[in-house]
Amino acid sequence: MLASITGSAQELAVKTNLLSDALTVPSLGAEFTIGHRWTLNADVEWMPAYQSTNHYLRTLKVQPEARFWFRAPFTGPFIGPSAHWRVYNMAGLPVFKLKDERIQGNFYSVGVTAGWHFTLSSRWGLESSLTLGYAYNDYRRYAEPRTRVVSRRCYMHYLGPTAASLQLVYMLR
């Protein structure tokens, strides 16, 4: 059986997370209506490689969500379950004590996203959201940025904010 998704006004949107874009990590998302007040959303962030003399960053994030809209889809407040997976490789950065080290790992989370969609025009919108939940981070720390010798393996459990976004939304017709 084949399935198709047909989109019209207020049924299909593409978006970008302005917070990720400001950090030079390109993002792209899509959301479509699956019921009277429900939508499915999926966001992807991808930086294949950023390298300079002393810095290195590579990351891929996928975050699917189901959203319940209190009014109508793409109008006002929403809430729903969310999952999040990120793989990363970072070195020589002035954060997380990575000036002379490298970390590589996977980040997983599940939680609840709440947010608000602000309509700017018939096709454009702005959406803010915050995800609260549980996260698990499994990573390896390397003593030097360019080595393959693991200095230690680390695990981290976390409860709290796991994602935030400010998305520019374009409605497809």
C-alpha positions as CSV (number, residue, x, y, z in Angstrom):
1,M,0.0,0.0,0.0
2,L,1.3,3.4,-0.9
3,A,0.6,6.5,1.2
4,S,0.9,10.1,0.2
5,I,0.8,13.3,2.1
6,T,-1.0,16.2,0.5
7,G,-0.5,19.6,2.0
8,S,-2.5,22.7,1.7
9,A,-2.8,25.9,3.8
10,Q,-2.4,25.2,7.5
11,E,-1.5,21.6,6.8
12,L,2.1,21.5,5.8
13,A,5.0,23.8,7.0
14,V,8.8,24.0,6.6
15,K,10.9,25.7,9.2
16,T,14.3,26.6,10.5
17,N,15.5,27.0,14.0
18,L,17.0,30.5,14.3
19,L,18.8,29.7,17.5
20,S,20.8,26.9,15.8
21,D,21.3,28.9,12.7
22,A,22.8,31.7,14.8
23,L,25.3,29.2,16.2
24,T,26.1,28.3,12.5
25,V,24.5,24.8,12.8
26,P,22.1,24.7,9.9
27,S,18.6,23.4,10.7
28,L,15.6,22.3,8.7
29,G,12.2,21.1,9.9
30,A,8.9,20.0,8.5
31,E,5.5,19.7,10.2
32,F,2.2,18.3,8.8
33,T,-1.4,17.9,10.1
34,I,-2.5,14.4,11.0
35,G,-5.8,15.3,12.6
36,H,-8.2,18.0,13.8
37,R,-5.7,19.3,16.5
38,W,-2.6,17.1,15.9
39,T,0.5,17.5,13.9
40,L,3.8,15.6,13.5
41,N,7.0,17.6,13.5
42,A,10.6,16.6,12.7
43,D,13.6,18.8,13.0
44,V,17.1,18.1,11.8
45,E,20.4,20.0,12.5
46,W,23.5,19.0,10.7
47,M,27.0,20.4,10.6
48,P,29.1,18.0,8.6
49,A,32.4,19.5,9.7
50,Y,33.7,22.8,11.0
51,Q,37.4,23.0,11.1
52,S,40.0,25.7,11.8
53,T,43.5,25.5,13.0
54,N,42.5,24.7,16.6
55,H,38.8,24.0,16.5
56,Y,36.7,21.1,15.3
57,L,32.9,20.5,15.5
58,R,30.7,17.9,13.7
59,T,27.1,17.2,14.8
60,L,23.8,15.7,13.6
61,K,20.5,16.0,15.5
62,V,17.1,14.5,14.8
63,Q,14.1,15.5,16.9
64,P,10.6,14.1,16.1
65,E,7.5,15.4,18.0
66,A,3.8,14.9,18.1
67,R,1.9,18.1,18.9
68,F,-1.5,18.7,20.3
69,W,-2.8,22.2,19.5
70,F,-5.2,23.8,21.9
71,R,-6.8,25.8,19.1
72,A,-6.1,24.7,15.6
73,P,-2.9,23.5,14.0
74,F,-0.3,26.3,13.6
75,T,-2.3,28.6,15.8
76,G,-1.4,29.6,19.4
77,P,-0.3,27.1,22.1
78,F,0.8,23.4,21.7
79,I,2.2,20.6,23.8
80,G,3.3,17.1,23.0
81,P,5.8,14.2,23.4
82,S,9.3,14.6,22.0
83,A,12.4,12.5,21.4
84,H,15.9,13.7,20.6
85,W,19.1,12.1,19.3
86,R,22.4,13.8,18.6
87,V,25.7,12.5,17.6
88,Y,28.7,14.8,18.0
89,N,32.5,15.2,17.8
90,M,34.1,18.3,19.2
91,A,37.6,19.4,19.9
92,G,39.6,22.6,20.7
93,L,36.5,24.6,21.7
94,P,36.5,27.1,24.6
95,V,33.6,25.2,26.2
96,F,33.3,22.0,28.2
97,K,37.0,22.1,28.9
98,L,37.8,21.2,25.3
99,K,40.6,23.6,24.7
100,D,43.1,20.8,24.5
101,E,40.8,17.8,24.4
102,R,38.2,16.1,22.2
103,I,34.8,14.5,23.0
104,Q,32.8,12.2,20.8
105,G,29.4,10.7,21.7
106,N,25.7,10.3,21.5
107,F,23.0,12.3,23.3
108,Y,19.5,10.9,23.7
109,S,16.4,12.4,25.4
110,V,12.7,12.0,25.8
111,G,10.4,14.7,27.1
112,V,7.5,17.0,26.7
113,T,7.6,20.1,24.4
114,A,5.4,23.1,25.0
115,G,5.3,26.2,22.8
116,W,3.5,28.9,20.9
117,H,3.0,29.7,17.3
118,F,2.8,33.4,16.4
119,T,1.2,34.1,13.0
120,L,3.0,36.8,11.1
121,S,1.1,36.5,7.8
122,S,-0.9,33.9,5.8
123,R,2.3,32.0,5.0
124,W,4.8,33.1,7.7
125,G,5.0,32.4,11.4
126,L,7.3,32.4,14.3
127,E,7.3,29.5,16.8
128,S,9.0,29.3,20.2
129,S,9.2,26.1,22.2
130,L,11.0,24.5,25.2
131,T,11.4,20.8,25.8
132,L,11.7,19.4,29.4
133,G,12.7,15.8,30.0
134,Y,15.2,13.1,30.7
135,A,18.5,13.0,28.8
136,Y,21.3,10.4,28.6
137,N,24.7,11.3,27.3
138,D,27.3,8.6,26.4
139,Y,30.6,10.0,25.3
140,R,34.3,9.3,25.1
141,R,36.9,11.9,26.1
142,Y,40.3,12.0,24.3
143,A,43.4,13.5,25.9
144,E,44.4,15.3,22.7
145,P,42.2,16.7,19.9
146,R,43.7,14.6,17.1
147,T,44.3,11.3,18.9
148,R,42.2,8.1,18.8
149,V,43.4,7.0,22.3
150,V,40.4,7.2,24.7
151,S,41.4,8.8,28.0
152,R,38.0,7.9,29.6
153,R,34.5,6.9,28.8
154,C,31.7,9.0,30.4
155,Y,28.0,8.6,31.0
156,M,25.7,11.4,32.2
157,H,22.0,11.3,33.2
158,Y,20.1,14.6,33.3
159,L,16.6,15.8,34.1
160,G,15.6,19.3,33.0
161,P,15.5,21.4,29.7
162,T,16.7,19.3,26.8
163,A,15.9,21.6,23.8
164,A,14.8,25.2,23.0
165,S,13.9,26.7,19.7
166,L,12.8,29.8,18.0
167,Q,11.7,28.8,14.5
168,L,10.8,30.7,11.4
169,V,7.9,28.9,9.8
170,Y,6.8,29.0,6.2
171,M,3.4,27.4,5.3
172,L,3.2,25.6,2.0
173,R,0.1,25.7,-0.1
